[in-house]
């Protein structure tokens, strides 16, 4: 069977940047190896979530052909599943960020921590917090964690707001829940609110957890050490995207009659892949960009011999966008070309196999947040003709008009 490699580069798309000659980081980056795939390619420029700025959960689901407006029950489910917390319907799964506040206002929405630091803080919370419900809190990557409320006096409900500024929860019917990037308009710290009467108890428990955990953080070794060194200190937990049930997604192996594997070090994407029935290759995200990409490139080579299709997720460009580091962003894209794309040119049979290169959403390096912009898509297969460039502009001008939405990408590819 022909092989398919589906690469999602997190937050790769961007807006033109003056210091890059009014080019985007993707357009500015040197992509010599990608031109080997552009010789036989189709471009597209689909929308992900209409007028809403998607998070990665919605973007990845859509790219893999699962409409988030139909299937999403909240990012928390995938995040906690990917962390190995094994959430169950009826429990509450929540995405957690370690951030900082000052005088009741947001100071930093993300405080990046080493793995040892985040483990230290979470151990402090787990060992010292006392709640009326049982729970599990587990470290993610950088500033991220996952929380599962296991049992309480009353049923949990995901009809609650986020307390993380810049992310607004939206509900579609009785089951579908999404948060979208809305931008930070109010820096005041707010409590989690119930959106329905049935969620009052859930909101109370979450607010109690945030208050008690935030106080305990200040007693941790990490907090004291960072404070002494003048480093940014985490002193608050931001919660978002709670989920109270399994989205029950159709198995992607059966849907497309392909045996899929996923290569990613990020819990969210691991959780989505596991929910779809993919074989998730065991690996962790590495802090050094080149080391991380080389490890992923090696894994792709090994996995392709055993699977029909591989989903590869690359995180770094999005992280640099959120920090406003557009130079590091285009440099990361160049490293992807040099390390990942060059490897795939050797591994894939140019006559029969397919490479897909796209992103889950656009992330602005200027505004440091997600956008509702369309996403660039490259589909390389010998059935197609030459394109001269892969960029947002090229895709918008030369893209296949039949691929209007991100959910259209995978069916198009699977029918080649």
Secondary structure as GFF3:
##gff-version 3
##sequence-region A 1 416
A	DSSP	beta_strand	4	9	.	.	.	ID=ss1
A	DSSP	three_ten_helix	18	20	.	.	.	ID=ss2
A	DSSP	alpha_helix	25	28	.	.	.	ID=ss3
A	DSSP	alpha_helix	35	38	.	.	.	ID=ss4
A	DSSP	beta_strand	41	44	.	.	.	ID=ss5
A	DSSP	alpha_helix	56	63	.	.	.	ID=ss6
A	DSSP	alpha_helix	68	71	.	.	.	ID=ss7
A	DSSP	alpha_helix	75	82	.	.	.	ID=ss8
A	DSSP	beta_strand	92	102	.	.	.	ID=ss9
A	DSSP	beta_strand	105	108	.	.	.	ID=ss10
A	DSSP	alpha_helix	115	128	.	.	.	ID=ss11
A	DSSP	beta_strand	134	139	.	.	.	ID=ss12
A	DSSP	beta_strand	144	151	.	.	.	ID=ss13
A	DSSP	beta_strand	167	172	.	.	.	ID=ss14
A	DSSP	beta_strand	176	181	.	.	.	ID=ss15
A	DSSP	three_ten_helix	197	199	.	.	.	ID=ss16
A	DSSP	alpha_helix	200	217	.	.	.	ID=ss17
A	DSSP	alpha_helix	221	229	.	.	.	ID=ss18
A	DSSP	beta_strand	236	243	.	.	.	ID=ss19
A	DSSP	alpha_helix	252	256	.	.	.	ID=ss20
A	DSSP	beta_strand	260	263	.	.	.	ID=ss21
A	DSSP	alpha_helix	267	275	.	.	.	ID=ss22
A	DSSP	beta_strand	279	280	.	.	.	ID=ss23
A	DSSP	alpha_helix	289	304	.	.	.	ID=ss24
A	DSSP	beta_strand	309	314	.	.	.	ID=ss25
A	DSSP	alpha_helix	316	322	.	.	.	ID=ss26
A	DSSP	alpha_helix	326	335	.	.	.	ID=ss27
A	DSSP	pi_helix	336	341	.	.	.	ID=ss28
A	DSSP	alpha_helix	342	347	.	.	.	ID=ss29
A	DSSP	beta_strand	354	358	.	.	.	ID=ss30
A	DSSP	beta_strand	362	364	.	.	.	ID=ss31
A	DSSP	beta_strand	369	371	.	.	.	ID=ss32
A	DSSP	beta_strand	377	380	.	.	.	ID=ss33
A	DSSP	alpha_helix	392	398	.	.	.	ID=ss34
A	DSSP	alpha_helix	407	414	.	.	.	ID=ss35
###
